[in-house]
């Protein structure tokens, strides 16, 4: 199973910044909280983690570019 971004529901305010930034459409706001719904669409770009003002999204993976 692939690692997906995770949402800390205690920190998430449901502002929607992550959903707006997710170009894959993998994040939506459900009942006032960010939810990863389309995990197969996630491109592991970690933009959601970078834009979250509350630090509620985190990616448990690291992207490594080998040359």
Wavefront OBJ file of the C-alpha trace (Angstrom):
o trace
v 0.000 0.000 0.000
v 1.292 3.436 -0.903
v 1.791 6.067 1.762
v -0.686 8.905 1.414
v -0.680 12.328 3.035
v -2.355 12.244 6.433
v -4.646 14.752 8.113
v -4.409 15.604 11.802
v -8.121 16.168 12.429
v -7.451 18.000 15.687
v -5.404 20.648 13.867
v -7.508 20.875 10.687
v -9.838 23.897 10.623
v -11.411 23.007 7.275
v -10.192 26.192 5.611
v -9.871 24.437 2.241
v -6.418 25.759 1.363
v -5.090 22.239 0.823
v -8.063 21.225 -1.338
v -7.647 24.327 -3.499
v -3.910 23.658 -3.903
v -4.280 19.956 -4.728
v -3.991 19.776 -8.504
v -4.864 16.057 -8.424
v -8.262 16.576 -6.805
v -7.343 14.116 -4.062
v -8.440 16.343 -1.151
v -11.921 17.624 -0.332
v -13.504 19.130 2.751
v -15.993 16.730 4.358
v -17.904 17.761 7.467
v -15.500 20.650 8.019
v -12.268 18.652 7.749
v -9.785 17.900 4.965
v -10.195 14.372 3.650
v -8.047 12.400 1.210
v -10.625 10.779 -1.074
v -8.969 9.890 -4.350
v -5.803 8.219 -3.193
v -5.042 6.756 -6.611
v -4.920 10.293 -7.996
v -2.409 11.553 -5.431
v 0.842 12.504 -7.146
v 2.835 12.726 -3.864
v 3.819 16.313 -4.615
v 3.381 17.363 -0.922
v 1.934 20.759 -1.891
v -0.923 20.150 0.561
v 1.570 19.849 3.397
v 3.366 23.036 2.340
v 0.251 25.227 2.092
v -1.629 24.126 5.213
v -1.593 27.118 7.589
v -2.315 24.883 10.597
v 0.254 22.172 9.816
v -2.568 19.628 9.803
v -1.414 17.761 6.698
v 1.767 15.784 6.705
v 3.427 13.427 4.303
v 5.177 10.412 5.778
v 7.298 10.011 2.697
v 10.238 11.825 1.216
v 10.702 12.487 -2.475
v 14.261 11.736 -3.575
v 15.477 12.716 -7.026
v 18.411 10.688 -8.199
v 20.644 12.012 -10.910
l 1 2 3 4 5 6 7 8 9 10 11 12 13 14 15 16 17 18 19 20 21 22 23 24 25 26 27 28 29 30 31 32 33 34 35 36 37 38 39 40 41 42 43 44 45 46 47 48 49 50 51 52 53 54 55 56 57 58 59 60 61 62 63 64 65 66 67
